[in-house]
């Protein structure tokens, strides 16, 4: 929102106490109103669709009318897209998961852009689920989008813009969690050796080493910097200083022997970089690497997490330690306790040694290929 001294805007839809306007600098519509002392307030609708913009403008108009009394809007008068936009601008844009949230909010806006909050029902949610599945999205992805919708509605209620919110059913049940397909299939030692042998440069080899040696999620691995590696203490902080943890915890893990020499001599800054610029997208390189290794499409960066978690389980490591290594947040721990657990890694050293033993054999086999 911005304020500026200006004349009454021209060429717009007049809603009484505000106007729907189009600015030259943006394809989206804006809502404008007099903020007093000759100034005008502007608020983006976040959409270039006139019908959606009108719904948002009407909601703004009603919000301005209620501002004097502080009365929240009823669900039957509030557009869903208004809640989504406010949630993004006031909360989600600052989250570590902002990129994923933006994608989910865009999908929600496309499906519910013309709906009022009161029109959200089990039937509309089922229709959304079926549409998303037909477009190729996984059920777990649909569930995350609906979690974002719940968060947006909760945010609107908390800000007293919405008097009540409908129940949004969960579409991803316990049975679905137990039977879902892993993001990457397990690998044999020989298959991992083929991947390392197929790495044509140091950055690809380092990416494989980090995936295997930390069990980190690919996104966390690609974001690693030399400053997150503590050679003296013997650990890697997958979550950088200052970044807030999410439900997908980035733990502190042991710096195993197979990684120590590689990372100790690394230059400051991103561990995966070309000419100092971080490499954020390995998709094309991964496909070529997998092809050279003559492996199928089910082999993905997540395969290392799946593989080593399986082997640690077979070696009878406790589920709690495996979960901590993988960054699974314990459901029964208080948030304050989880903070200290996330910084403690000494209990993971035996598991790290087991991973290092396997990885040492894999690297030896790759060197002979």
Helices and strands as residue ranges (DSSP letters): E 2-5, E 13-14, E 19-22, E 29-36, E 39-44, H 50-66, G 75-77, H 80-90, G 92-94, H 98-112, G 117-119, H 122-134, H 139-158, H 174-179, H 189-198, H 202-214, H 218-222, G 226-228, E 229-230, E 235-237, E 252-254, H 257-264, E 273-274, E 277-278, H 283-292, H 303-314, H 319-326, H 335-343, G 346-348, H 349-368
